[in-house]
Each structure stands twice: as C-alpha cells, then as structure tokens.
Amino acid sequence: MEDIIARIRRTSKLSRLGEILAAEALALNGFSGIRDLNGDIHNHPFADLLAEKSGKRYFIGVKTRNEDRTSCCALASGHADLD
C-alpha cells in the first residue's frame, strides 16, 4: 500500500512540474495571461492552462511523461512554432 501512495505522490509532483515548465515555455514563446486552471478546479476537465497570444485564447492540456524523449521537448526548447 505504501508503494502505491508513494507512486501517486510522485506522479502528482511530476504533473505539477510539467505544468510549471509548460507555463514557462508559453511565456518564452510570447503568450500572456497564462492561468493555471487546476488552481481553480482540481484536475480541471478541459485543460490545464489557459493562455493568450495575438488576441486569441488557448486551452492547453499538459501531459508529463517519466521518460527521456528529446523529440517531445520542442516547445520547451523553443523549436515549436506556436502561432
């Protein structure tokens, strides 16, 4: 039972880290008004973040994986075209 609880806690921490990194990457790519929707409603049903760019609002879902995948990190490294 302790292993399950430890795994849940670790998963929660990884998820939160992923959301923080995603918000930082959005800000670096010109998004503004970035809001953590999970702060309002735990495990928001539609998205994790809400952000604006060029007058448009975007709902963004964040999935954090516990693997090394360099190809999935284009956004964080600034290689993704977000507009």
N, C-alpha and C positions, 0 to 999 in steps of 0.2 A: 504494500500500500504506500509506503514511503517513497518508493521509486516512482510511482505514478504521480504523486504530489510534486516531487522534485521535477519531473518531466513537464508537468503543467506550468510550474513556476518559470522554468527555463524557457518554455515556448512563449509565455507571456512577455518575458524580458526581450526575447528576440523580436517579437512582433512590435513592441514599443520602439525598439532600436530602429527597426525598418521604417516605421512611420516618421521618426525623427530625421533619419537620413533622407527619406523621400522629400520631406518638407524643406530641408536644406538644399537639396538638388533643385527643387522647383524654384526656390528663391534665387539661386545662382543662375537659373535659366529665364529670369525675367518675370516670374509670376509674383503676384502681390495678393494681399488679403488672404493669405493661407490660414486655414482654420482646421483644427483637429476636431472632426465630427464625433469621435469617440469620447471626447471630453464632455460633450452634451449628453450623449446616449451611449452607454457601454455597448460595444460591438454593434455600431450603427449598421442598419440593414442594407444601406445603399452604397456607402463608400466610407473611406477612412479620412480623406482630406477634401477640402473644398478650396479652390484657388481661382484667381482671375488673371487673365492676360489678354491684352488688346480688346478690352471691353467684353470679353466672353468669360462665363463662369464654367469651371470644370469640376466634376466629381471624380475623385481619383481613389481607386482601390489599391491597397498596398499588400503585397504578398512577400513575406520574408522566408527565405529558404535557408536551411542549415547545410549548405553545400557550397563548394567553390565553383562558381560558374562565372567566368570573366565575361562571357558574351552577354549575360543578362544585366551587366552593370553599365551599359552605355549611358543611361540617364545620369547616374551618379558621377560618371567621369566627364560629362559634358559633350558626349558624342551623339546624343539623340537630338533630332530636330523636333521641337515641341510645338511648332506653330504651323 
